[in-house]
Amino acid sequence: MVAVLGSLTSIRSRFLGMLGAVALFAAPAFAAAEEPEQQQTQEPSAAAPVAPQLQASATYSGVRRAASLRPGADRLPAIRSEFVLVVDQDTNEVLMQKNPGEISSIASITKLMTAMVTIDMELPLEEDLQVSREDRTTAGWTGSSLRPGVRLTRAEALHLALMSSENHAAQMLGRTYPGGVEALVAAMNAKARVLGMNDTNFVDPTGLSPQNRSSPSDLVLLVKAAYEYPQIREFSVSTEYNLPVGKRHVRYQNTNRLTSHADWQIGLQKTGFNNAAGRCLVMQAVIEGRRVVMILLDSIGRYSRFADAQRIHDWLIARASAEKAAALD
């Protein structure tokens, strides 16, 4: 049976999302974080539309699967993100969706593609690289310990870009790619076409540009493809890394606090933020033995994307338990 949430306005939905998320999560403390908020210019918002309906139990072909569950077991959680797609990684069954075909900015989710084409080029991961003034992004050097002269390997740059969303690390990966940033971006768009990501366009390797755009449906393809790279899986879910910078060590932490939660089994993840994209989160996780791809875009409030993910996680567990119980009746 398809469960449908009642309509709410976007403003009220986002306000409640911030309150609900703050109740679930405490403030973070990490050395390197997402794109600095103060460097972004907030776009003017349009008149608040009626919130779209959230649906469960569908397939890509639109054929919904009926579920015989106990009363309330298939009741969907309150999800605050504007664009949502949750899919069984192995069967492509859509478990939850909200605006799955809408195209929006994706911020640092971009870095998954940056990492894939870098690894595809088979460049030496242990090659020693040096941060250059050319690696300065549109957000400046604010919030970053990677300043001109700092040395790190290509593997470390990948690690920081995926785990801590380090923009200068991603920009350096582009600069040191054969042909430079322009060639890297061309390779990113070419790979998107090969993967069938026809709603997707990249213009930079960091995701700072609002013109890096995609749809939840395309991002499922991106996450599935990125999951096939062991280095991306390892680096993206790493909880922390200590980088020698001169005479000191800088401790980087994961921008996704769920990677350190014992009740999660996350195989790959990436966060993103800029004012055009809002707060974004994509993940691959195993929930009740089921491999799931989760896409959450345009969530307002620092913690609401993580709260949404936790609600979906708990809902899938409850749903699986109900299905098992129903099978025994």
N, C-alpha and C positions, 0 to 999 in steps of 0.2 A: 504494500500500500504506500502511495506517495504521501509523505508528510509535508505540509506546507506551513511555514511560519506566517503569522499575522503581519500585516504591513505596518511599518513604522516609518517616520520621516528620517532622512539621512542625518539631520542635525541631532535629533534625539537619540538615534542609534549610536552615533559617534560619541556623544556625551556620556551615555551609559557605558559604552565600551571602555572609555578612559577610567570611569569609576570602578567598573568590574575588574579591569586589569590591574589597577593599583592595589586592589584588595588581594589579588593573587600573587603579585610579585613585588619584591623589594627593589630598591634602586641598585643599579649595577656599579661596579668599580673595576674598570679596566683601563690599561694604558693607551691602547689604540682602539678607536671606535669607528662607527659608521661615519659617513660623510658629515662634516660639521654642520649642525643645523643653522648656526648663525651666518654661514656663508651662502645660504640659499635665500632666494626671494620668493615669498609666498604668492602664488598665483591667485587672482581674485576668484572667489567661488561663485558659481551660478546659483540661481534659486534652488532651494532644496527640493529634490524630487521625492516622490514616494519610494521608499526602499523596495528593491526588487524582492521577489519571493525566493526563498531558499528551498531547494528540493533535494530529495534523497532517492537512492535506489533507481538509477537510470543506467543506460549504456550509451556509448558514443553514437549508436544508431538511433537513439531516442526511445528504444524499447525498454520500458521499465519492468523491473522484476518484482513481483509481489512477494511479500514476506509475511509469514504467519507468525506474528510475534505477540507476546503477552501485552495487555493494555499498557500504554505509556513507554514501552521499550523502544519504539521507533520514533519517539518524540525528539525533534531536532533541537540542539542547543542554540542559544542566542549567539549568533556570530556577527561580529562588528565590522570585519573586513568587507570592503565593497565588492571585491572580485574573489571568488572562491571556487576551487575545483579539487576534489579529493577522489583519487582513482586507485583501484586495485592494480598494482604494478604488473601483475602477471596475466590478468584476464581483461583489463581495460574497463571493468565495470565501474561506472561512476557511482560513488557512494554519497557524494554531496556536491551540489553545484550552485553557483550564484554568479550570473553574468560570465559564463565560461568562455564566450567568444568575443568579449569586449577587449579592445586594444587599449593599453595604457602604458605609461612610463614604468620602467622596471628597476631603475637605479642600479645598485650593485649586484643584483642577480646576474647582470652582465658578466661579472667576473668568472662565472662558470664557463662561459664560452671562451673568454680570454685564456683561461687555463687549458681548455681542451685543445685549442689550435696551437698553443705554445708546446704542449706535449706532443701533438701530432707532428710537429716539425722536427722532433727528435733532437732538440738542442740539448747540450750537456747540462744536466741539472746541477752538477757540482761546479760549474763554471763560476768563477769569482767575478761579480759585477760591482760597479760603483755608481751610487746615486749621483745624478748630474742635475745642473740647473734646468736642463731640458725636461726633467721629470716633474717639474712644478705643475700642479693641476690648476684648474679654474678656481678651486677652493683655497689656493695658496698653500703655505706650509703649516697652517694652523692645525693643531691636534696631532701632528705627526712627528715622530722621532727620526724619520728617514730624511735627513737633510743632505745637501751636496757634500760628497766626500765619504759618506758612510758606505761600507762595503758589506756585501752579503752575497750568498750564492743564488742562482736562479731557483733552486729548490726552496730556499728560505723566502724568496720573493713570492713564489706561489703559495707557500704556507701562510704568510701574513696577509696576502690578498684574499685568500679563501676563508681563513679563520677569523681575522680581525678586520677584514674589509679595508686593508691599507691601500689607499689610492695611489700613493707614489710607488709602491711595489708593483701595482698593476700597470702604471704608466711606464715604469722601467722595463717591464716585460715587453711592452709594445715597442719602446725605443730600441731594445736589443734584438728584436725579431728581425730576420732578414728582410730588408726593405723598409724597416721602421714601422711606426704606428699606422701609417696609411695601408701598408701591406697586411698588417695584422688585422685591421678592421675589415679589409676586403676578404681575408680568409674566414673571419667570423661570419660574415654575411653569406659567403659561399657554403660554409658548413651548415648554416641555418637552412638554406635551400635544400641541401642533400638530406637533412633530417625531416624535411616536410614542414618546416616552420615558416609558413607563407605569410603569417601575420607579423613577422618579426623583422626589425631593422636595427642595426648597430651603427653608431657613429664614433664611439670612443671605447677604449678598453676598460675604463673605470666605472662607467654608469653614471657619472656626474651630469652628463647631458640629458635633458628631458626627452631628447629625440631617440634615445635607446628605448624602443617600444616593443611590446609583445602582447600576447593574450594568454590567459590561463591554460588554454588547450595547447598552445605552442610550448609553454613552459613545462608541461608534463613531458613532452618529447625531449626538452633540454635536460631535465633532471634524469630521465631514463638513460639518455646518452652519456651524461657526465658520470653516472653511477658505474659505468663500465671501466672507468679509469681508477685504478687502485690509489694513485697518489691524490686524486681529488677527494676520494672517500676519506683517506687518512687525514689529509690536511684540513678539510672542512669541518670535521668533527673533533679535531684536537681541541682540548680545553685551554691550553696555554702554551707559550713558547718564550724562552728567554734569549734575546738577541744581544750579542756583544756590540756596543756602540761606544767606540773609544775606550775609555777606562772604566766604563760602567756597563751594566746589563739592564736592558729595558724589558720588562715583563709584559707580554701581550696576552690578552685573553680573548676568548671566543665571544663574538657579538650576539650569539644565540645562547642564552642562559639555560635552555633546555638540554644542551649537550652534557651538562653536569648533573641532571636529574636522574636519580636511580630508576625511576619508573619508565624511562624512555629508552628505546633501543634504536638510535638514529644512525643510519648508514651514510647519509650525505645531507648537507644543509647549506643554505646561503641566505643571509639577510640583505636588506637593501633599504636605503632611504634617500630621498630628496623631496623637495616640496611638491614637485609635479607627481611623483609616484606615491607619496605617503610612505608609511612603514610597510615593508614587504618581507615575506618569509616563504621559502620553498624548502621542502624536506622530503627525504625518503626515510621511512621508518618501518619497523616491524611491530605490528600491534595485534596481539592475540594470535600470533603465528602467521599473520597476513602481511605481505609486503605492500605498503601503501605509499603513494606519492601525494603530497599535500601542497597546494598552491594557495597562498593568502596574500592579496595585494591591496594597497591603498587603505591601510588601517591607520586611523588617527589616534594618537596617544602612544607614548613610548612603549608601553607594555601590552597593548591590546592584541597585537599579532600573536604574542606568546600565550596570552590567555585564551585566544581563539583556538590555537593549536591544542592546548591542554583540554579544552572543552570537547573538541573533536576526538581527541585521543580517548577521553573517558567515555564519550558517547559510543565509540566503536567497540570498546570493551563491554559496555552494558548491552549493546546490540548483539554481540557475539554470545554473551552469556544467555540472553533471552532466546536466541535461536537454538542454542544447545538444549535449553530447558523445554522449548516448544517441540523439539524433535523427540524428547523422551515422553511427552504426554500421549 
